[in-house]
Amino acid sequence: MLAAGINIIYIRDFLGHEDISTTMVYSRADNRIKNEATKKLTPQVTEETDFPDWTKDQDLLAFLNSFR
C-alpha cells in the first residue's frame, strides 16, 4: 500500500495499529528488500569492475573533506 502511494496513517488505521512506529516496521522491511534488489543489479548496470582508486585522487579527497 505504501508503494502505491497510500499515506502511512491510513495504512496504520487499516492494519489496526495504535502506534505509527509499528506500521513503520513494515516500511523499513520493504526498503530492505529494495536495497537487496539494487545491490544485485549494480554490477549489471555499471558493467565496470575495474574502478580507479579514488583514494589517490587528491582533488576528490579535498572536495570530500570540505564537507566536515
Predicted model as a PDB file, atoms N, CA, C, CB and O in Angstrom, pLDDT in the B-factor column:
MODEL        1                                                                  
ATOM      1  N   MET A   1       0.833  -1.191   0.000  1.00 84.00           N  
ATOM      2  CA  MET A   1       0.000   0.000   0.000  1.00 84.00           C  
ATOM      3  C   MET A   1       0.872   1.246   0.000  1.00 84.00           C  
ATOM      4  CB  MET A   1      -0.945   0.003   1.211  1.00 84.00           C  
ATOM      5  O   MET A   1       0.561   2.232  -0.669  1.00 84.00           O  
ATOM      6  N   LEU A   2       1.963   1.197   0.752  1.00 78.00           N  
ATOM      7  CA  LEU A   2       2.868   2.342   0.798  1.00 78.00           C  
ATOM      8  C   LEU A   2       3.480   2.589  -0.575  1.00 78.00           C  
ATOM      9  CB  LEU A   2       3.974   2.117   1.844  1.00 78.00           C  
ATOM     10  O   LEU A   2       3.590   3.734  -1.015  1.00 78.00           O  
ATOM     11  N   ALA A   3       3.877   1.519  -1.248  1.00 74.00           N  
ATOM     12  CA  ALA A   3       4.441   1.637  -2.591  1.00 74.00           C  
ATOM     13  C   ALA A   3       3.419   2.194  -3.582  1.00 74.00           C  
ATOM     14  CB  ALA A   3       4.948   0.279  -3.071  1.00 74.00           C  
ATOM     15  O   ALA A   3       3.790   2.797  -4.588  1.00 74.00           O  
ATOM     16  N   ALA A   4       2.141   1.991  -3.297  1.00 78.00           N  
ATOM     17  CA  ALA A   4       1.082   2.509  -4.171  1.00 78.00           C  
ATOM     18  C   ALA A   4       0.753   3.959  -3.875  1.00 78.00           C  
ATOM     19  CB  ALA A   4      -0.169   1.669  -4.032  1.00 78.00           C  
ATOM     20  O   ALA A   4      -0.097   4.553  -4.538  1.00 78.00           O  
ATOM     21  N   GLY A   5       1.430   4.542  -2.865  1.00 77.00           N  
ATOM     22  CA  GLY A   5       1.240   5.950  -2.562  1.00 77.00           C  
ATOM     23  C   GLY A   5       0.202   6.246  -1.496  1.00 77.00           C  
ATOM     24  O   GLY A   5      -0.196   7.397  -1.318  1.00 77.00           O  
ATOM     25  N   ILE A   6      -0.237   5.226  -0.792  1.00 86.00           N  
ATOM     26  CA  ILE A   6      -1.224   5.440   0.260  1.00 86.00           C  
ATOM     27  C   ILE A   6      -0.512   5.978   1.495  1.00 86.00           C  
ATOM     28  CB  ILE A   6      -1.993   4.123   0.589  1.00 86.00           C  
ATOM     29  O   ILE A   6       0.535   5.463   1.887  1.00 86.00           O  
ATOM     30  N   ASN A   7      -1.069   6.994   2.093  1.00 89.00           N  
ATOM     31  CA  ASN A   7      -0.498   7.626   3.272  1.00 89.00           C  
ATOM     32  C   ASN A   7      -0.331   6.607   4.390  1.00 89.00           C  
ATOM     33  CB  ASN A   7      -1.376   8.792   3.738  1.00 89.00           C  
ATOM     34  O   ASN A   7      -1.216   5.789   4.640  1.00 89.00           O  
ATOM     35  N   ILE A   8       0.820   6.671   5.059  1.00 89.00           N  
ATOM     36  CA  ILE A   8       1.141   5.699   6.122  1.00 89.00           C  
ATOM     37  C   ILE A   8       0.117   5.731   7.259  1.00 89.00           C  
ATOM     38  CB  ILE A   8       2.542   5.977   6.686  1.00 89.00           C  
ATOM     39  O   ILE A   8      -0.099   4.717   7.923  1.00 89.00           O  
ATOM     40  N   ILE A   9      -0.510   6.877   7.488  1.00 92.00           N  
ATOM     41  CA  ILE A   9      -1.531   6.984   8.539  1.00 92.00           C  
ATOM     42  C   ILE A   9      -2.738   6.112   8.196  1.00 92.00           C  
ATOM     43  CB  ILE A   9      -1.970   8.460   8.726  1.00 92.00           C  
ATOM     44  O   ILE A   9      -3.299   5.446   9.067  1.00 92.00           O  
ATOM     45  N   TYR A  10      -3.130   6.122   6.927  1.00 93.00           N  
ATOM     46  CA  TYR A  10      -4.260   5.292   6.510  1.00 93.00           C  
ATOM     47  C   TYR A  10      -3.904   3.807   6.601  1.00 93.00           C  
ATOM     48  CB  TYR A  10      -4.690   5.651   5.075  1.00 93.00           C  
ATOM     49  O   TYR A  10      -4.738   2.973   6.953  1.00 93.00           O  
ATOM     50  N   ILE A  11      -2.653   3.500   6.275  1.00 91.00           N  
ATOM     51  CA  ILE A  11      -2.204   2.110   6.376  1.00 91.00           C  
ATOM     52  C   ILE A  11      -2.237   1.673   7.840  1.00 91.00           C  
ATOM     53  CB  ILE A  11      -0.772   1.943   5.783  1.00 91.00           C  
ATOM     54  O   ILE A  11      -2.676   0.566   8.153  1.00 91.00           O  
ATOM     55  N   ARG A  12      -1.769   2.548   8.733  1.00 93.00           N  
ATOM     56  CA  ARG A  12      -1.800   2.247  10.167  1.00 93.00           C  
ATOM     57  C   ARG A  12      -3.223   1.931  10.604  1.00 93.00           C  
ATOM     58  CB  ARG A  12      -1.236   3.429  10.989  1.00 93.00           C  
ATOM     59  O   ARG A  12      -3.462   0.939  11.293  1.00 93.00           O  
ATOM     60  N   ASP A  13      -4.163   2.775  10.201  1.00 95.00           N  
ATOM     61  CA  ASP A  13      -5.557   2.567  10.584  1.00 95.00           C  
ATOM     62  C   ASP A  13      -6.113   1.269  10.002  1.00 95.00           C  
ATOM     63  CB  ASP A  13      -6.408   3.747  10.130  1.00 95.00           C  
ATOM     64  O   ASP A  13      -6.827   0.530  10.681  1.00 95.00           O  
ATOM     65  N   PHE A  14      -5.780   1.000   8.742  1.00 93.00           N  
ATOM     66  CA  PHE A  14      -6.258  -0.206   8.080  1.00 93.00           C  
ATOM     67  C   PHE A  14      -5.748  -1.458   8.792  1.00 93.00           C  
ATOM     68  CB  PHE A  14      -5.822  -0.216   6.613  1.00 93.00           C  
ATOM     69  O   PHE A  14      -6.480  -2.436   8.940  1.00 93.00           O  
ATOM     70  N   LEU A  15      -4.488  -1.421   9.231  1.00 92.00           N  
ATOM     71  CA  LEU A  15      -3.899  -2.569   9.902  1.00 92.00           C  
ATOM     72  C   LEU A  15      -4.288  -2.665  11.373  1.00 92.00           C  
ATOM     73  CB  LEU A  15      -2.408  -2.512   9.780  1.00 92.00           C  
ATOM     74  O   LEU A  15      -4.071  -3.692  12.016  1.00 92.00           O  
ATOM     75  N   GLY A  16      -4.866  -1.581  11.902  1.00 94.00           N  
ATOM     76  CA  GLY A  16      -5.311  -1.588  13.288  1.00 94.00           C  
ATOM     77  C   GLY A  16      -4.205  -1.325  14.294  1.00 94.00           C  
ATOM     78  O   GLY A  16      -4.339  -1.666  15.470  1.00 94.00           O  
ATOM     79  N   HIS A  17      -3.119  -0.723  13.846  1.00 93.00           N  
ATOM     80  CA  HIS A  17      -2.022  -0.410  14.771  1.00 93.00           C  
ATOM     81  C   HIS A  17      -2.360   0.850  15.557  1.00 93.00           C  
ATOM     82  CB  HIS A  17      -0.680  -0.228  14.004  1.00 93.00           C  
ATOM     83  O   HIS A  17      -2.886   1.815  15.002  1.00 93.00           O  
ATOM     84  N   GLU A  18      -2.057   0.837  16.845  1.00 93.00           N  
ATOM     85  CA  GLU A  18      -2.254   2.023  17.665  1.00 93.00           C  
ATOM     86  C   GLU A  18      -1.153   3.038  17.428  1.00 93.00           C  
ATOM     87  CB  GLU A  18      -2.313   1.650  19.137  1.00 93.00           C  
ATOM     88  O   GLU A  18      -1.401   4.244  17.395  1.00 93.00           O  
ATOM     89  N   ASP A  19       0.063   2.545  17.263  1.00 93.00           N  
ATOM     90  CA  ASP A  19       1.226   3.412  17.151  1.00 93.00           C  
ATOM     91  C   ASP A  19       1.803   3.321  15.738  1.00 93.00           C  
ATOM     92  CB  ASP A  19       2.295   3.033  18.203  1.00 93.00           C  
ATOM     93  O   ASP A  19       1.956   2.231  15.187  1.00 93.00           O  
ATOM     94  N   ILE A  20       2.114   4.463  15.171  1.00 91.00           N  
ATOM     95  CA  ILE A  20       2.655   4.505  13.808  1.00 91.00           C  
ATOM     96  C   ILE A  20       3.991   3.771  13.716  1.00 91.00           C  
ATOM     97  CB  ILE A  20       2.825   5.958  13.347  1.00 91.00           C  
ATOM     98  O   ILE A  20       4.351   3.285  12.643  1.00 91.00           O  
ATOM     99  N   SER A  21       4.737   3.682  14.831  1.00 92.00           N  
ATOM    100  CA  SER A  21       6.035   3.002  14.792  1.00 92.00           C  
ATOM    101  C   SER A  21       5.877   1.523  14.451  1.00 92.00           C  
ATOM    102  CB  SER A  21       6.755   3.154  16.135  1.00 92.00           C  
ATOM    103  O   SER A  21       6.764   0.930  13.836  1.00 92.00           O  
ATOM    104  N   THR A  22       4.770   0.934  14.841  1.00 91.00           N  
ATOM    105  CA  THR A  22       4.509  -0.461  14.479  1.00 91.00           C  
ATOM    106  C   THR A  22       4.351  -0.584  12.970  1.00 91.00           C  
ATOM    107  CB  THR A  22       3.246  -0.992  15.199  1.00 91.00           C  
ATOM    108  O   THR A  22       4.875  -1.519  12.364  1.00 91.00           O  
ATOM    109  N   THR A  23       3.647   0.336  12.374  1.00 89.00           N  
ATOM    110  CA  THR A  23       3.450   0.329  10.921  1.00 89.00           C  
ATOM    111  C   THR A  23       4.768   0.582  10.199  1.00 89.00           C  
ATOM    112  CB  THR A  23       2.408   1.387  10.509  1.00 89.00           C  
ATOM    113  O   THR A  23       5.019   0.010   9.138  1.00 89.00           O  
ATOM    114  N   MET A  24       5.611   1.438  10.774  1.00 87.00           N  
ATOM    115  CA  MET A  24       6.884   1.775  10.152  1.00 87.00           C  
ATOM    116  C   MET A  24       7.813   0.568  10.048  1.00 87.00           C  
ATOM    117  CB  MET A  24       7.563   2.878  10.933  1.00 87.00           C  
ATOM    118  O   MET A  24       8.693   0.539   9.187  1.00 87.00           O  
ATOM    119  N   VAL A  25       7.627  -0.427  10.913  1.00 84.00           N  
ATOM    120  CA  VAL A  25       8.432  -1.648  10.824  1.00 84.00           C  
ATOM    121  C   VAL A  25       8.269  -2.267   9.442  1.00 84.00           C  
ATOM    122  CB  VAL A  25       8.026  -2.664  11.927  1.00 84.00           C  
ATOM    123  O   VAL A  25       9.236  -2.756   8.857  1.00 84.00           O  
ATOM    124  N   TYR A  26       7.065  -2.246   8.930  1.00 77.00           N  
ATOM    125  CA  TYR A  26       6.810  -2.830   7.622  1.00 77.00           C  
ATOM    126  C   TYR A  26       7.427  -2.011   6.499  1.00 77.00           C  
ATOM    127  CB  TYR A  26       5.326  -2.969   7.398  1.00 77.00           C  
ATOM    128  O   TYR A  26       7.908  -2.574   5.516  1.00 77.00           O  
ATOM    129  N   SER A  27       7.421  -0.710   6.630  1.00 76.00           N  
ATOM    130  CA  SER A  27       8.014   0.111   5.576  1.00 76.00           C  
ATOM    131  C   SER A  27       9.529  -0.054   5.565  1.00 76.00           C  
ATOM    132  CB  SER A  27       7.639   1.594   5.764  1.00 76.00           C  
ATOM    133  O   SER A  27      10.135  -0.031   4.493  1.00 76.00           O  
ATOM    134  N   ARG A  28      10.159  -0.221   6.730  1.00 70.00           N  
ATOM    135  CA  ARG A  28      11.601  -0.466   6.768  1.00 70.00           C  
ATOM    136  C   ARG A  28      11.922  -1.820   6.151  1.00 70.00           C  
ATOM    137  CB  ARG A  28      12.128  -0.399   8.214  1.00 70.00           C  
ATOM    138  O   ARG A  28      12.926  -1.955   5.452  1.00 70.00           O  
ATOM    139  N   ALA A  29      11.106  -2.797   6.392  1.00 65.00           N  
ATOM    140  CA  ALA A  29      11.331  -4.111   5.788  1.00 65.00           C  
ATOM    141  C   ALA A  29      11.244  -4.005   4.273  1.00 65.00           C  
ATOM    142  CB  ALA A  29      10.308  -5.142   6.316  1.00 65.00           C  
ATOM    143  O   ALA A  29      12.013  -4.648   3.558  1.00 65.00           O  
ATOM    144  N   ASP A  30      10.329  -3.212   3.790  1.00 70.00           N  
ATOM    145  CA  ASP A  30      10.173  -3.026   2.352  1.00 70.00           C  
ATOM    146  C   ASP A  30      11.426  -2.373   1.767  1.00 70.00           C  
ATOM    147  CB  ASP A  30       8.924  -2.170   2.046  1.00 70.00           C  
ATOM    148  O   ASP A  30      11.879  -2.762   0.690  1.00 70.00           O  
ATOM    149  N   ASN A  31      11.988  -1.386   2.464  1.00 74.00           N  
ATOM    150  CA  ASN A  31      13.200  -0.739   1.982  1.00 74.00           C  
ATOM    151  C   ASN A  31      14.374  -1.708   1.961  1.00 74.00           C  
ATOM    152  CB  ASN A  31      13.535   0.467   2.845  1.00 74.00           C  
ATOM    153  O   ASN A  31      15.240  -1.612   1.092  1.00 74.00           O  
ATOM    154  N   ARG A  32      14.411  -2.624   2.892  1.00 72.00           N  
ATOM    155  CA  ARG A  32      15.471  -3.636   2.918  1.00 72.00           C  
ATOM    156  C   ARG A  32      15.417  -4.480   1.648  1.00 72.00           C  
ATOM    157  CB  ARG A  32      15.341  -4.537   4.173  1.00 72.00           C  
ATOM    158  O   ARG A  32      16.445  -4.764   1.033  1.00 72.00           O  
ATOM    159  N   ILE A  33      14.220  -4.872   1.271  1.00 71.00           N  
ATOM    160  CA  ILE A  33      14.049  -5.678   0.059  1.00 71.00           C  
ATOM    161  C   ILE A  33      14.485  -4.884  -1.166  1.00 71.00           C  
ATOM    162  CB  ILE A  33      12.582  -6.134  -0.093  1.00 71.00           C  
ATOM    163  O   ILE A  33      15.132  -5.424  -2.063  1.00 71.00           O  
ATOM    164  N   LYS A  34      14.132  -3.608  -1.203  1.00 76.00           N  
ATOM    165  CA  LYS A  34      14.541  -2.759  -2.325  1.00 76.00           C  
ATOM    166  C   LYS A  34      16.058  -2.633  -2.393  1.00 76.00           C  
ATOM    167  CB  LYS A  34      13.906  -1.370  -2.206  1.00 76.00           C  
ATOM    168  O   LYS A  34      16.638  -2.704  -3.476  1.00 76.00           O  
ATOM    169  N   ASN A  35      16.701  -2.448  -1.248  1.00 80.00           N  
ATOM    170  CA  ASN A  35      18.157  -2.332  -1.223  1.00 80.00           C  
ATOM    171  C   ASN A  35      18.834  -3.607  -1.696  1.00 80.00           C  
ATOM    172  CB  ASN A  35      18.631  -1.988   0.176  1.00 80.00           C  
ATOM    173  O   ASN A  35      19.829  -3.551  -2.418  1.00 80.00           O  
ATOM    174  N   GLU A  36      18.308  -4.747  -1.298  1.00 79.00           N  
ATOM    175  CA  GLU A  36      18.879  -6.017  -1.734  1.00 79.00           C  
ATOM    176  C   GLU A  36      18.770  -6.168  -3.250  1.00 79.00           C  
ATOM    177  CB  GLU A  36      18.178  -7.188  -1.032  1.00 79.00           C  
ATOM    178  O   GLU A  36      19.707  -6.630  -3.901  1.00 79.00           O  
ATOM    179  N   ALA A  37      17.644  -5.785  -3.800  1.00 76.00           N  
ATOM    180  CA  ALA A  37      17.457  -5.866  -5.248  1.00 76.00           C  
ATOM    181  C   ALA A  37      18.414  -4.920  -5.973  1.00 76.00           C  
ATOM    182  CB  ALA A  37      16.000  -5.536  -5.620  1.00 76.00           C  
ATOM    183  O   ALA A  37      18.961  -5.268  -7.019  1.00 76.00           O  
ATOM    184  N   THR A  38      18.612  -3.736  -5.420  1.00 79.00           N  
ATOM    185  CA  THR A  38      19.522  -2.770  -6.026  1.00 79.00           C  
ATOM    186  C   THR A  38      20.947  -3.298  -6.021  1.00 79.00           C  
ATOM    187  CB  THR A  38      19.451  -1.430  -5.291  1.00 79.00           C  
ATOM    188  O   THR A  38      21.664  -3.155  -7.012  1.00 79.00           O  
ATOM    189  N   LYS A  39      21.363  -3.900  -4.926  1.00 81.00           N  
ATOM    190  CA  LYS A  39      22.719  -4.452  -4.841  1.00 81.00           C  
ATOM    191  C   LYS A  39      22.935  -5.548  -5.868  1.00 81.00           C  
ATOM    192  CB  LYS A  39      22.987  -4.994  -3.440  1.00 81.00           C  
ATOM    193  O   LYS A  39      24.024  -5.664  -6.430  1.00 81.00           O  
ATOM    194  N   LYS A  40      21.915  -6.352  -6.119  1.00 79.00           N  
ATOM    195  CA  LYS A  40      22.043  -7.422  -7.101  1.00 79.00           C  
ATOM    196  C   LYS A  40      22.180  -6.862  -8.516  1.00 79.00           C  
ATOM    197  CB  LYS A  40      20.838  -8.360  -7.020  1.00 79.00           C  
ATOM    198  O   LYS A  40      22.857  -7.458  -9.355  1.00 79.00           O  
ATOM    199  N   LEU A  41      21.543  -5.721  -8.786  1.00 75.00           N  
ATOM    200  CA  LEU A  41      21.567  -5.143 -10.126  1.00 75.00           C  
ATOM    201  C   LEU A  41      22.793  -4.283 -10.394  1.00 75.00           C  
ATOM    202  CB  LEU A  41      20.335  -4.327 -10.342  1.00 75.00           C  
ATOM    203  O   LEU A  41      23.160  -4.086 -11.552  1.00 75.00           O  
ATOM    204  N   THR A  42      23.427  -3.772  -9.365  1.00 72.00           N  
ATOM    205  CA  THR A  42      24.516  -2.823  -9.543  1.00 72.00           C  
ATOM    206  C   THR A  42      25.598  -3.309 -10.489  1.00 72.00           C  
ATOM    207  CB  THR A  42      25.122  -2.509  -8.225  1.00 72.00           C  
ATOM    208  O   THR A  42      25.970  -2.560 -11.393  1.00 72.00           O  
ATOM    209  N   PRO A  43      26.128  -4.518 -10.338  1.00 66.00           N  
ATOM    210  CA  PRO A  43      27.173  -4.940 -11.288  1.00 66.00           C  
ATOM    211  C   PRO A  43      26.670  -4.990 -12.728  1.00 66.00           C  
ATOM    212  CB  PRO A  43      27.712  -6.307 -10.894  1.00 66.00           C  
ATOM    213  O   PRO A  43      27.437  -4.724 -13.653  1.00 66.00           O  
ATOM    214  N   GLN A  44      25.416  -5.322 -12.932  1.00 65.00           N  
ATOM    215  CA  GLN A  44      24.866  -5.392 -14.280  1.00 65.00           C  
ATOM    216  C   GLN A  44      24.694  -4.004 -14.880  1.00 65.00           C  
ATOM    217  CB  GLN A  44      23.533  -6.125 -14.269  1.00 65.00           C  
ATOM    218  O   GLN A  44      24.836  -3.831 -16.091  1.00 65.00           O  
ATOM    219  N   VAL A  45      24.394  -3.028 -14.059  1.00 63.00           N  
ATOM    220  CA  VAL A  45      24.154  -1.676 -14.551  1.00 63.00           C  
ATOM    221  C   VAL A  45      25.464  -1.003 -14.915  1.00 63.00           C  
ATOM    222  CB  VAL A  45      23.403  -0.845 -13.506  1.00 63.00           C  
ATOM    223  O   VAL A  45      25.553  -0.364 -15.963  1.00 63.00           O  
ATOM    224  N   THR A  46      26.476  -1.130 -14.082  1.00 62.00           N  
ATOM    225  CA  THR A  46      27.734  -0.434 -14.323  1.00 62.00           C  
ATOM    226  C   THR A  46      28.607  -1.141 -15.350  1.00 62.00           C  
ATOM    227  CB  THR A  46      28.493  -0.286 -13.032  1.00 62.00           C  
ATOM    228  O   THR A  46      29.314  -0.483 -16.113  1.00 62.00           O  
ATOM    229  N   GLU A  47      28.570  -2.455 -15.381  1.00 66.00           N  
ATOM    230  CA  GLU A  47      29.377  -3.296 -16.261  1.00 66.00           C  
ATOM    231  C   GLU A  47      30.869  -3.041 -16.100  1.00 66.00           C  
ATOM    232  CB  GLU A  47      28.977  -3.070 -17.699  1.00 66.00           C  
ATOM    233  O   GLU A  47      31.675  -3.663 -16.791  1.00 66.00           O  
ATOM    234  N   GLU A  48      31.246  -2.150 -15.211  1.00 65.00           N  
ATOM    235  CA  GLU A  48      32.654  -1.868 -14.977  1.00 65.00           C  
ATOM    236  C   GLU A  48      33.046  -2.514 -13.658  1.00 65.00           C  
ATOM    237  CB  GLU A  48      32.937  -0.331 -14.963  1.00 65.00           C  
ATOM    238  O   GLU A  48      32.387  -2.320 -12.637  1.00 65.00           O  
ATOM    239  N   THR A  49      34.118  -3.278 -13.693  1.00 68.00           N  
ATOM    240  CA  THR A  49      34.557  -3.936 -12.470  1.00 68.00           C  
ATOM    241  C   THR A  49      35.906  -3.412 -11.996  1.00 68.00           C  
ATOM    242  CB  THR A  49      34.632  -5.433 -12.683  1.00 68.00           C  
ATOM    243  O   THR A  49      36.271  -3.604 -10.836  1.00 68.00           O  
ATOM    244  N   ASP A  50      36.644  -2.757 -12.872  1.00 75.00           N  
ATOM    245  CA  ASP A  50      37.963  -2.241 -12.514  1.00 75.00           C  
ATOM    246  C   ASP A  50      37.875  -0.725 -12.330  1.00 75.00           C  
ATOM    247  CB  ASP A  50      39.020  -2.609 -13.601  1.00 75.00           C  
ATOM    248  O   ASP A  50      38.206   0.046 -13.231  1.00 75.00           O  
ATOM    249  N   PHE A  51      37.426  -0.324 -11.157  1.00 75.00           N  
ATOM    250  CA  PHE A  51      37.263   1.098 -10.876  1.00 75.00           C  
ATOM    251  C   PHE A  51      38.596   1.721 -10.479  1.00 75.00           C  
ATOM    252  CB  PHE A  51      36.223   1.312  -9.768  1.00 75.00           C  
ATOM    253  O   PHE A  51      39.417   1.070  -9.833  1.00 75.00           O  
ATOM    254  N   PRO A  52      38.815   2.976 -10.861  1.00 80.00           N  
ATOM    255  CA  PRO A  52      40.058   3.635 -10.455  1.00 80.00           C  
ATOM    256  C   PRO A  52      40.103   3.811  -8.938  1.00 80.00           C  
ATOM    257  CB  PRO A  52      40.198   5.004 -11.156  1.00 80.00           C  
ATOM    258  O   PRO A  52      39.062   3.863  -8.282  1.00 80.00           O  
ATOM    259  N   ASP A  53      41.304   3.902  -8.390  1.00 87.00           N  
ATOM    260  CA  ASP A  53      41.490   4.074  -6.957  1.00 87.00           C  
ATOM    261  C   ASP A  53      41.222   5.529  -6.588  1.00 87.00           C  
ATOM    262  CB  ASP A  53      42.919   3.648  -6.528  1.00 87.00           C  
ATOM    263  O   ASP A  53      42.084   6.391  -6.764  1.00 87.00           O  
ATOM    264  N   TRP A  54      40.043   5.791  -6.084  1.00 85.00           N  
ATOM    265  CA  TRP A  54      39.639   7.164  -5.763  1.00 85.00           C  
ATOM    266  C   TRP A  54      40.406   7.725  -4.570  1.00 85.00           C  
ATOM    267  CB  TRP A  54      38.144   7.216  -5.481  1.00 85.00           C  
ATOM    268  O   TRP A  54      40.438   8.940  -4.374  1.00 85.00           O  
ATOM    269  N   THR A  55      41.023   6.855  -3.770  1.00 89.00           N  
ATOM    270  CA  THR A  55      41.738   7.337  -2.588  1.00 89.00           C  
ATOM    271  C   THR A  55      43.026   8.069  -2.950  1.00 89.00           C  
ATOM    272  CB  THR A  55      42.054   6.178  -1.664  1.00 89.00           C  
ATOM    273  O   THR A  55      43.627   8.723  -2.099  1.00 89.00           O  
ATOM    274  N   LYS A  56      43.451   7.965  -4.205  1.00 91.00           N  
ATOM    275  CA  LYS A  56      44.666   8.666  -4.655  1.00 91.00           C  
ATOM    276  C   LYS A  56      44.336   9.961  -5.392  1.00 91.00           C  
ATOM    277  CB  LYS A  56      45.496   7.757  -5.563  1.00 91.00           C  
ATOM    278  O   LYS A  56      45.244  10.679  -5.812  1.00 91.00           O  
ATOM    279  N   ASP A  57      43.057  10.265  -5.554  1.00 92.00           N  
ATOM    280  CA  ASP A  57      42.625  11.492  -6.230  1.00 92.00           C  
ATOM    281  C   ASP A  57      42.571  12.628  -5.201  1.00 92.00           C  
ATOM    282  CB  ASP A  57      41.226  11.295  -6.922  1.00 92.00           C  
ATOM    283  O   ASP A  57      41.584  12.774  -4.480  1.00 92.00           O  
ATOM    284  N   GLN A  58      43.627  13.420  -5.143  1.00 94.00           N  
ATOM    285  CA  GLN A  58      43.746  14.468  -4.130  1.00 94.00           C  
ATOM    286  C   GLN A  58      42.652  15.531  -4.262  1.00 94.00           C  
ATOM    287  CB  GLN A  58      45.114  15.125  -4.225  1.00 94.00           C  
ATOM    288  O   GLN A  58      42.170  16.045  -3.253  1.00 94.00           O  
ATOM    289  N   ASP A  59      42.257  15.865  -5.492  1.00 94.00           N  
ATOM    290  CA  ASP A  59      41.182  16.849  -5.687  1.00 94.00           C  
ATOM    291  C   ASP A  59      39.866  16.336  -5.110  1.00 94.00           C  
ATOM    292  CB  ASP A  59      41.011  17.175  -7.186  1.00 94.00           C  
ATOM    293  O   ASP A  59      39.137  17.075  -4.449  1.00 94.00           O  
ATOM    294  N   LEU A  60      39.573  15.076  -5.364  1.00 92.00           N  
ATOM    295  CA  LEU A  60      38.350  14.483  -4.843  1.00 92.00           C  
ATOM    296  C   LEU A  60      38.382  14.424  -3.325  1.00 92.00           C  
ATOM    297  CB  LEU A  60      38.144  13.087  -5.419  1.00 92.00           C  
ATOM    298  O   LEU A  60      37.391  14.741  -2.667  1.00 92.00           O  
ATOM    299  N   LEU A  61      39.525  14.018  -2.764  1.00 93.00           N  
ATOM    300  CA  LEU A  61      39.644  13.941  -1.308  1.00 93.00           C  
ATOM    301  C   LEU A  61      39.489  15.318  -0.667  1.00 93.00           C  
ATOM    302  CB  LEU A  61      40.993  13.329  -0.917  1.00 93.00           C  
ATOM    303  O   LEU A  61      38.846  15.449   0.374  1.00 93.00           O  
ATOM    304  N   ALA A  62      40.073  16.337  -1.280  1.00 93.00           N  
ATOM    305  CA  ALA A  62      39.932  17.703  -0.752  1.00 93.00           C  
ATOM    306  C   ALA A  62      38.474  18.136  -0.810  1.00 93.00           C  
ATOM    307  CB  ALA A  62      40.819  18.699  -1.546  1.00 93.00           C  
ATOM    308  O   ALA A  62      37.979  18.763   0.126  1.00 93.00           O  
ATOM    309  N   PHE A  63      37.786  17.813  -1.889  1.00 93.00           N  
ATOM    310  CA  PHE A  63      36.380  18.154  -2.021  1.00 93.00           C  
ATOM    311  C   PHE A  63      35.553  17.460  -0.946  1.00 93.00           C  
ATOM    312  CB  PHE A  63      35.869  17.776  -3.411  1.00 93.00           C  
ATOM    313  O   PHE A  63      34.716  18.093  -0.301  1.00 93.00           O  
ATOM    314  N   LEU A  64      35.782  16.163  -0.749  1.00 91.00           N  
ATOM    315  CA  LEU A  64      35.029  15.420   0.259  1.00 91.00           C  
ATOM    316  C   LEU A  64      35.332  15.916   1.667  1.00 91.00           C  
ATOM    317  CB  LEU A  64      35.336  13.935   0.157  1.00 91.00           C  
ATOM    318  O   LEU A  64      34.440  15.981   2.512  1.00 91.00           O  
ATOM    319  N   ASN A  65      36.575  16.260   1.915  1.00 92.00           N  
ATOM    320  CA  ASN A  65      36.957  16.773   3.237  1.00 92.00           C  
ATOM    321  C   ASN A  65      36.363  18.156   3.508  1.00 92.00           C  
ATOM    322  CB  ASN A  65      38.480  16.836   3.357  1.00 92.00           C  
ATOM    323  O   ASN A  65      36.259  18.568   4.663  1.00 92.00           O  
ATOM    324  N   SER A  66      35.980  18.863   2.471  1.00 94.00           N  
ATOM    325  CA  SER A  66      35.387  20.184   2.676  1.00 94.00           C  
ATOM    326  C   SER A  66      34.006  20.104   3.330  1.00 94.00           C  
ATOM    327  CB  SER A  66      35.284  20.916   1.348  1.00 94.00           C  
ATOM    328  O   SER A  66      33.483  21.119   3.790  1.00 94.00           O  
ATOM    329  N   PHE A  67      33.420  18.928   3.376  1.00 90.00           N  
ATOM    330  CA  PHE A  67      32.100  18.756   3.997  1.00 90.00           C  
ATOM    331  C   PHE A  67      32.167  18.573   5.507  1.00 90.00           C  
ATOM    332  CB  PHE A  67      31.398  17.571   3.386  1.00 90.00           C  
ATOM    333  O   PHE A  67      31.130  18.484   6.165  1.00 90.00           O  
ATOM    334  N   ARG A  68      33.347  18.516   6.053  1.00 83.00           N  
ATOM    335  CA  ARG A  68      33.485  18.322   7.506  1.00 83.00           C  
ATOM    336  C   ARG A  68      33.059  19.537   8.264  1.00 83.00           C  
ATOM    337  CB  ARG A  68      34.910  17.977   7.872  1.00 83.00           C  
ATOM    338  O   ARG A  68      33.109  19.547   9.494  1.00 83.00           O  
TER     339      ARG A  68                                                      
ENDMDL                                                                          
END                                                                             
